[in-house]
Amino acid sequence: MAYSKEDIEETFERIVIGIGEDGESLRSVLMRHSMPGSETFYKWIDQDIIKAKRYARACDERAERIADEILEIADFAERDTKIVGEDQKEVPDHEWISRSKLRVDTRKWLLGKLNPKKYGTKMVDVTSGGEPIQQQVISIDPLKYE
């Protein structure tokens, strides 16, 4: 499908809103009716630095939204317990707690992949004082211990 300049601008705006404001993936936005394919979208951003920057900004906004969701999920404690039995005893709802942990962990993993510089796991060397660490390889002869 050929797009006019106005169509490109309008469609591109809907795409970046879907990503930045709605927190959707590019794939899910492009799967909607009347959206271009990914090849067309990437061509648009390859040919226009402003569009590339707007797309990058929308992706940053989505990451911030995901980070906010992590806090909301972690702070929501209303369903952490349930009432069971004839004596109406309050007990932990392990299924809900596990699901919340999975939701947080999945979002943390995704953030680390989407923006590793900001959200990725950082390895800190606290033992060598900046000196190269020498590894010692130990070889065990399995025949010796039979």
JOBEL-V618933 format. One record per pair of residues at least 6 apart in sequence whose C-alpha atoms are under 7 Angstrom apart, sorted by the first residue. I is the first residue (numbers start at 1). J is the second residue. If there is no record, write none. Layout:
BEGIN
i: (I;I)
j: (J;J)
END
This chain:
BEGIN
i: (15;16;16;18;18;19;19;19;19;19;20;20;20;20;21;23;23;30;30;30;45;45;46;63;66;70;70;73;73;79;80;80;80;80;81;81;81;81;82;82;82;82;83;83;83;84;111;112;112;112)
j: (29;55;58;24;29;25;26;58;59;62;58;59;61;62;62;62;65;36;37;38;51;52;52;111;107;104;107;100;104;96;92;93;96;97;90;91;92;93;90;91;92;93;89;90;91;90;119;119;120;121)
END
